[in-house]
Amino acid sequence: MTTATRVYLGRLGGLPVFDPNGDTVGRVRDVVARLRTSIRPPQVVGLVAEVPVRRRIFLPISRITGIDPDSVLLGTGTLNLRRFEKRASELLVLRELLGRPVTIAPEGRHAVVVDVAMDANRLGEWTLSRVAVRDQTIRLARRIHLEQLDWDDVRGLIPQSGAHATATMLAMLEKMRPADLANALQDLPDTRRNEVAAALDDERLADVLGELPEHDQVEIVSALDRERAAHILEEMDPDDAADLLAELPPPEQEELLDLMEPGEADPVRQLMAYGEGTAGAVMTSEPVIMPPDATVAEALARIREPELSPAVAAQVFVTRGPMATPTGKYLGVAYFQRLLREPPSRILGGVVDNDIAPLSPESALSEVTRRMATYDLVAMPVVDEQQRLVGAVTVDDVLDHSLPRDWREREAGPARGMTGGDGGRETA
């Protein structure tokens, strides 16, 4: 993307779009932003461009490498020429916001939107951040005074439509745990469920997908454009992503894996290669792994990281380098209770336990369950024939695969305080 961290979107309308070779692709007709919640500004996800055949197509923001005052530059010459259709959870910024009557908080003055800016955050995401407005009472004047305001200081920006209903629902669901949100989504009509799911942030949607039945996962992912579906899979734990992909036809599996970053796709491919009902098929390939010369203090800091699940954070697996699976030689495990009793400066090599034999990738799930119950463990290491750590089976993995396949299903019925509706668009 351009080195600028703020872009005013009203200036983009009509700009030519060039591919990496300098050839004209088309012209910008609008900017697409995805609604999130009433307290979070919409996220810009791409542009609508009109190509020479008078077809309007979607250009993902991730494919745009430069925005200049007189042009937009793409980082790829490969385009999806499917006709763009707006989803109910999206805004067309130029069409729906420019010229829109709004109210300025807190004084309640009436104004009209003249332009909207997007800002980039440190993760490279672009969100609608600033709004340029003029006083609505000014009709004829030599100079029109413009005000630049934060998005949160302007009321009435979200159109009162299906998109508004989706945004309102998102605000209601914002503080739910992923499992509870997954249950709420199952109570919605399919179209509304897909709209709400598509409007979630990538990380949030990844967490929720892991809590949904397989057929709901497939329907939601299939309704997303391929680029975003690949990003969602990257955010998921590799074992959850592998389980989801296993429900898709092989051509779709390969398409999505090819769109993923190689470093994210490789662990998923490895997990998908193991036989169903084995330790290799249910394990996570990203347990906490540290070298034997790391200290107890470093290990405790690592397992405090908030994104780790309790089962994963309950122990540190100690191996020779490399530290990513498949690792160097597996040495043992340091349980967090033992770590709490040791001096912070002590090295992990002196506190590892290795008296319980690790699992092999081919170990049957019944054997995994029996051994974890026998030793009262929440996780067990999985090593290959070369004694390299390839992953770990956690108690939640065992539960997920031991319960009936339909255990996540909910009986049909209206969700409390929620209404359904039609809308959405086909994959762009």
C-alpha positions in Angstrom: 0.0 0.0 0.0 1.0 3.6 -0.4 3.3 5.0 2.4 0.5 7.5 3.3 -1.3 6.5 6.5 -4.4 8.5 5.7 -6.3 8.6 2.4 -9.4 10.8 1.6 -11.7 8.5 -0.3 -13.7 11.1 -2.2 -10.7 11.8 -4.3 -10.5 8.2 -5.5 -13.6 8.3 -7.6 -12.7 8.0 -11.3 -9.0 7.4 -10.8 -7.4 4.9 -13.2 -6.3 1.6 -11.8 -3.0 0.2 -13.2 -1.5 -3.3 -13.0 2.2 -4.0 -12.2 3.0 -3.6 -15.9 1.5 -0.2 -16.1 -1.5 -1.3 -18.2 -4.9 0.3 -17.3 -7.3 -2.1 -15.6 -10.2 0.2 -15.1 -11.4 3.1 -13.0 -12.4 3.4 -9.4 -16.1 3.7 -8.9 -16.4 3.2 -5.1 -14.8 2.1 -1.9 -16.2 -1.0 0.0 -16.2 -0.9 3.9 -17.3 -3.7 6.1 -19.5 -2.9 9.1 -18.3 -4.2 12.4 -20.1 -2.8 15.5 -21.7 0.4 16.5 -18.6 1.3 18.5 -16.0 0.4 15.9 -15.6 2.2 12.6 -16.1 0.1 9.5 -13.0 -1.6 8.0 -12.1 -0.8 4.4 -11.9 -4.1 2.5 -11.5 -3.0 -1.1 -12.4 -0.9 -4.1 -15.1 -1.3 -6.8 -13.5 -0.8 -10.3 -15.2 -0.5 -13.6 -13.3 -2.5 -16.2 -13.5 -1.8 -20.0 -16.4 -4.3 -20.6 -18.5 -2.0 -18.3 -18.5 -4.6 -15.6 -17.9 -3.5 -12.0 -15.6 -5.9 -10.1 -14.1 -6.0 -6.6 -10.5 -5.3 -5.9 -9.4 -6.5 -2.4 -7.4 -3.9 -0.4 -4.7 -6.5 0.1 -4.0 -6.4 -3.7 -3.5 -2.7 -3.8 0.1 -1.6 -3.4 -0.2 2.2 -4.0 -2.6 5.0 -3.9 -1.4 8.2 -5.5 -3.2 11.5 -6.2 -3.8 10.5 -9.8 -3.8 6.6 -9.8 -4.2 3.4 -8.0 -1.6 0.6 -8.4 -2.3 -3.1 -8.1 0.3 -5.6 -7.0 -1.0 -8.3 -9.3 -2.3 -8.6 -12.8 -4.7 -11.5 -11.9 -8.2 -10.2 -11.4 -11.5 -11.8 -10.4 -13.9 -10.6 -13.1 -17.0 -11.7 -11.3 -19.5 -8.9 -11.2 -19.4 -7.0 -7.8 -22.6 -7.3 -5.7 -22.8 -5.5 -2.4 -23.4 -7.4 0.8 -25.8 -6.2 3.4 -23.0 -5.9 5.9 -21.0 -3.5 3.6 -21.1 0.2 2.9 -20.3 1.8 -0.5 -18.6 4.8 0.9 -18.8 7.2 -2.1 -22.4 6.3 -3.0 -23.9 6.0 0.6 -21.9 8.5 2.7 -20.9 11.4 0.6 -23.6 14.0 0.7 -25.3 12.2 3.6 -27.1 14.4 6.2 -25.6 13.8 9.7 -25.6 15.2 13.2 -22.5 16.3 15.0 -22.2 15.2 18.6 -22.6 16.4 21.3 -24.1 19.7 20.3 -26.6 18.2 17.8 -25.7 20.5 14.8 -26.9 19.3 11.4 -24.2 18.8 8.7 -23.6 17.1 5.4 -20.7 14.7 4.7 -18.2 16.0 2.1 -15.5 13.4 2.4 -14.4 10.4 4.5 -10.8 9.4 5.3 -9.4 5.9 6.0 -6.4 5.4 8.2 -4.0 2.5 8.4 -3.2 0.8 11.7 0.1 -0.9 12.7 -1.3 -4.2 11.4 -1.9 -2.8 7.9 -5.7 -2.7 8.2 -7.6 0.4 6.9 -10.6 1.8 8.8 -12.9 4.7 8.2 -11.5 7.2 10.7 -12.3 10.9 9.9 -15.3 12.6 8.4 -15.2 16.0 6.6 -18.5 17.8 6.9 -20.0 21.2 6.1 -22.9 22.9 8.0 -26.2 21.9 6.5 -27.6 25.4 6.8 -25.1 26.9 4.4 -26.5 27.2 0.9 -24.7 29.9 -1.0 -21.3 31.3 0.1 -18.0 32.1 -1.4 -16.3 29.9 1.1 -17.7 26.8 2.7 -16.2 26.1 6.0 -15.3 22.4 6.4 -14.8 20.5 9.7 -12.8 17.4 10.1 -14.2 15.1 12.8 -13.5 11.7 14.3 -15.9 9.0 13.0 -17.3 8.5 16.5 -18.3 12.2 16.7 -20.7 12.0 13.8 -24.2 10.4 14.1 -26.2 9.0 11.3 -23.4 7.7 9.2 -24.7 4.1 9.0 -27.7 3.9 6.6 -30.9 2.6 8.2 -31.1 -0.6 6.2 -30.3 -4.3 6.4 -26.7 -3.2 7.0 -27.9 -1.2 10.0 -29.7 -4.3 11.4 -26.5 -6.3 11.0 -24.4 -3.6 12.8 -27.0 -3.5 15.6 -26.8 -7.3 16.0 -23.0 -7.2 16.0 -23.1 -4.7 18.8 -25.3 -7.1 20.8 -23.0 -10.0 20.2 -19.7 -8.2 20.7 -19.0 -9.3 24.2 -20.1 -12.9 23.8 -17.6 -15.8 24.2 -16.9 -17.5 20.8 -18.9 -20.6 21.8 -22.0 -18.5 22.9 -21.7 -16.4 19.7 -21.6 -19.6 17.7 -24.8 -20.8 19.4 -26.5 -17.5 18.6 -25.5 -17.7 14.9 -27.0 -21.2 14.7 -30.4 -19.7 15.7 -30.4 -17.2 12.8 -31.7 -17.8 9.3 -28.9 -18.9 7.0 -28.8 -15.5 5.1 -28.7 -13.4 8.3 -26.1 -15.8 9.9 -23.8 -15.4 6.9 -24.2 -11.6 6.9 -23.3 -11.4 10.6 -20.4 -13.8 10.3 -19.0 -11.9 7.3 -19.1 -8.7 9.3 -17.0 -10.1 12.1 -13.3 -9.3 12.3 -11.0 -12.0 10.9 -9.7 -13.1 14.3 -13.2 -13.1 15.9 -14.7 -15.1 13.0 -11.8 -17.6 13.1 -12.6 -18.2 16.8 -16.3 -18.6 16.2 -15.9 -21.0 13.3 -14.0 -23.3 15.6 -17.1 -23.6 17.7 -19.6 -24.3 14.9 -20.7 -27.6 13.4 -18.9 -28.5 10.2 -21.8 -27.8 7.8 -22.2 -24.3 9.2 -18.5 -23.7 8.9 -18.6 -24.8 5.3 -21.6 -22.6 4.4 -20.0 -19.5 6.0 -16.6 -20.0 4.5 -18.2 -20.7 1.1 -20.1 -17.4 1.2 -16.8 -15.4 1.7 -14.6 -14.3 -1.2 -11.7 -16.7 -1.5 -9.1 -14.1 -0.3 -10.9 -13.5 2.9 -11.6 -17.2 3.4 -7.9 -17.8 3.2 -7.1 -15.1 5.7 -9.7 -16.6 8.1 -8.0 -20.0 7.8 -4.7 -18.4 8.6 -6.2 -16.9 11.9 -7.5 -20.3 12.9 -5.5 -22.9 14.9 -3.9 -25.2 12.3 -5.9 -28.3 13.6 -9.2 -26.4 13.3 -8.3 -25.1 9.9 -7.4 -28.7 8.8 -10.7 -30.0 10.1 -12.7 -27.3 8.2 -10.8 -27.9 5.0 -11.4 -31.6 5.2 -15.1 -30.9 4.8 -14.5 -29.1 1.4 -14.1 -30.8 -2.0 -10.4 -31.3 -2.8 -10.3 -28.6 -5.5 -11.5 -26.0 -3.0 -9.0 -27.3 -0.4 -6.1 -26.7 -2.8 -7.4 -23.3 -3.9 -7.6 -22.0 -0.3 -4.3 -23.5 0.7 -2.6 -21.9 -2.3 -4.0 -18.5 -1.2 -2.7 -18.9 2.3 0.7 -17.7 3.3 3.1 -20.7 2.9 4.2 -20.5 6.5 0.5 -20.8 7.6 -0.5 -23.4 5.0 2.3 -25.9 5.6 1.3 -26.9 9.1 -2.3 -27.4 7.9 -1.2 -29.6 5.0 0.9 -31.7 7.4 -2.1 -32.2 9.7 -4.4 -33.2 6.8 -1.9 -35.9 5.7 -2.5 -38.0 8.9 -5.2 -40.7 9.0 -8.6 -39.9 10.6 -9.0 -40.9 14.2 -5.2 -40.7 15.0 -3.2 -38.5 17.3 -1.7 -36.8 14.2 -5.2 -35.9 12.9 -6.4 -34.2 16.1 -3.2 -32.6 17.5 -2.2 -29.0 17.4 1.0 -28.3 15.6 1.6 -25.1 17.6 2.2 -26.1 21.3 4.5 -24.0 23.5 8.1 -25.1 22.6 11.3 -23.8 24.1 15.0 -24.8 24.1 16.6 -26.5 27.1 18.8 -23.4 27.8 15.8 -21.1 28.3 15.1 -20.1 31.9 12.0 -20.8 34.0 11.3 -17.1 34.0 11.2 -17.1 30.2 8.9 -20.1 30.1 6.5 -18.5 32.6 6.4 -15.4 30.5 5.6 -17.4 27.4 2.7 -19.4 28.9 1.2 -16.1 30.3 0.5 -15.0 26.7 -3.3 -14.3 26.6 -4.0 -15.9 23.2 -2.9 -19.4 24.5 -5.7 -21.7 25.6 -5.5 -23.1 29.1 -4.7 -26.6 27.9 -1.8 -25.4 25.7 -0.5 -23.1 28.4 -0.4 -25.8 31.0 3.1 -27.0 29.9 6.2 -26.2 27.9 7.6 -28.8 25.6 11.4 -28.7 25.5 13.3 -29.7 22.4 16.5 -29.1 20.5 16.3 -26.6 17.7 14.5 -25.8 15.5 11.6 -24.6 17.7 8.9 -24.9 15.1 7.3 -28.4 14.4 8.8 -30.7 13.4 11.4 -29.7 15.9 14.8 -31.1 16.8 15.0 -33.9 19.3 12.2 -34.0 21.9 13.7 -33.8 25.4 10.7 -33.6 27.7 8.0 -31.4 29.2 8.0 -28.8 31.9 4.6 -28.5 33.6 3.6 -25.0 34.8 3.1 -26.2 38.4 6.7 -27.3 38.5 7.8 -24.0 36.9 6.1 -22.1 39.7 8.1 -23.9 42.3 11.5 -23.4 40.6 13.9 -20.4 40.9 13.3 -18.1 37.9 16.9 -18.3 36.8 17.0 -22.1 36.5 17.2 -23.5 33.0 14.4 -25.7 31.6 16.8 -28.6 30.8 17.1 -29.2 34.6 13.3 -29.3 35.3 11.9 -31.4 32.4 9.9 -34.6 33.0 10.4 -37.4 30.4 9.1 -40.5 32.3 5.9 -40.7 30.2 6.4 -42.0 26.7 5.1 -39.6 24.0 2.5 -40.5 21.5 3.2 -41.3 17.9 1.2 -39.6 15.1 -0.4 -43.0 14.3 -1.7 -43.6 17.9 -5.4 -44.3 17.8 -7.7 -41.8 19.5 -8.9 -44.4 22.0 -5.2 -45.0 23.0 -4.7 -41.2 23.4 -7.8 -40.9 25.6 -6.8 -43.9 27.8 -3.3 -42.6 28.4 -4.3 -39.0 29.1 -6.9 -40.3 31.6 -4.3 -42.7 33.2 -1.8 -39.9 33.9 -4.3 -37.1 34.5 -2.8 -35.0 31.7 -4.3 -32.0 29.8 -1.8 -32.5 26.9 0.6 -35.0 25.5 3.5 -34.7 23.1 3.4 -36.4 19.7 6.8 -37.3 18.2 7.8 -38.9 14.9 10.2 -41.8 14.2 13.2 -39.4 14.5 12.0 -38.3 18.0 11.1 -34.9 16.7 8.1 -33.1 18.3 5.4 -32.7 15.6 2.6 -31.5 17.8 0.6 -32.1 21.0 -2.8 -33.5 21.7 -4.8 -31.5 24.2 -7.8 -32.5 26.2 -10.1 -30.2 24.2 -8.9 -31.9 21.0 -9.8 -35.3 22.5 -13.3 -34.1 23.7 -14.0 -32.5 20.3 -13.3 -35.8 18.5 -14.8 -38.1 21.1 -18.3 -36.5 21.3 -20.9 -37.3 18.6 -20.3 -35.3 15.4 -23.6 -33.4 16.0 -22.8 -32.3 19.5 -22.5 -28.7 18.5 -25.9 -28.7 16.8 -28.7 -26.6 18.3 -32.4 -27.2 17.8 -33.9 -24.7 15.4 -35.7 -21.7 17.0 -35.6 -17.9 17.0 -32.8 -16.3 19.0 -33.9 -14.1 21.8 -33.9 -10.4 20.8 -32.9 -11.2 17.2 -34.6 -11.1 13.9 -33.8 -12.7 10.5 -34.0 -11.3 7.1 -32.8 -11.7 3.5 -29.8 -10.1 2.0 -26.1 -10.6 1.2 -24.4 -11.2 -2.0 -22.7 -14.0 -3.8 -18.9 -14.5 -3.5 -17.0 -11.8 -5.3 
